Amino acid sequence: MADTVQFDLVAPERRLASVVAREVQIPGADGDMTAMAGHAPTITTLRPGILRVTHAGGTDEYLVSGGFADIGAGSISVLAEEALPRAEVSAAVIERLLAGIRSGTPGDPSTKAAADLLAAGEAIGISLRA
């Protein structure tokens, strides 16, 4: 199938996905992007956000905290710092990730990362804003 690519999502603790995908929506550090068959080879860093994978069985969503994506000829590989399927994301998970962002090393763009994480939570129906 020329209009599909092999997609793999891996986090340090487990492999979350390995499917033949039609498109992958990636929360890139420089902006969101959609990768499909024929996409120019690209490597991009990830920001906290929702990664969506559309395949023959539907669309799967994952919360990613960061990492990078490698888009190549016929494949898309995402290596996430942390990733969770949407069903495993809760307010407690987002609060834990926020605590990690806010305790980062000096000079980290933690304000932007925290805002991105809060926006990702809101995108899947979890709001922590007062």
ZIJO-V711991 format. One line per field, one symbol per residue. ss: DSSP state (H for helix, E for strand, L for the rest). A space follows every 10 residues. Layout:
ss = ???
This chain:
ss = LLLLEEEEEE ELLEEEEEEE EEEEEEEELL EEEEEELLLL LEEEEELLEE EEEEELLEEE EEEELLEEEE EELLEEEEEE LLEEEHHHLL HHHHHHHHHH HHLLLLLLLH HHHHHHHHHH HHHLLLLLLL
